[in-house]
């Protein structure tokens, strides 16, 4: 569904929001198990994964906040405006749960499985870009939102290769989503949106 259409209004329950990340987690887990794709969770450096994941999420969030405030970012602001009602008033525990599920499930599927599987057939650089492309397309809401999610997917993929820690990428993704969802649900003005 393209939410760029001005007549589209999305009313999704928490359960409906949780469906996609849970499905991603299940598919990623099954595909990794069936194909025996090697991935590195990165539990050997838990403190580093946690610290860097949180730090990268905060920096990414700050960049996105700045992007929504630029004069040429009207398309991104419009998409954010349409996403706000989906998360409006969502309690913190639901923001946390949804963010954790999305960060874990999506990264297991896209970086843990898809990127690693593609790298078995092509260069890692192309595998990163293709996994990021699929990630962006599955988050498609508009061209600007696709571009943002494609860029994030690319950064997640590159960082996973260099850090060798899927856990760090999961934390980065989950904390970033948590910050964005909290702003959507409680402080949309931080995105340059009028109340």
Protein Blocks (a to p, Z undefined) as FASTA:
>chain_A
ZZkbmkbccdddfklmmmmmmmmmmmmmmmmmmnopacdehlmmmmlmmmmmmmmmmmmm
mmmmmmmmpmklmmmmmmmmmmmmmmgopafklmmmmmmmmmmmmmmmmmmmmmmmmmmm
mcfklmmmmmmmmmmmmmgcbfklmmmmmmmmmmmmmmmmmnopaklmmmmmmmmmmmmm
mmmmmmmmlnopaZZ
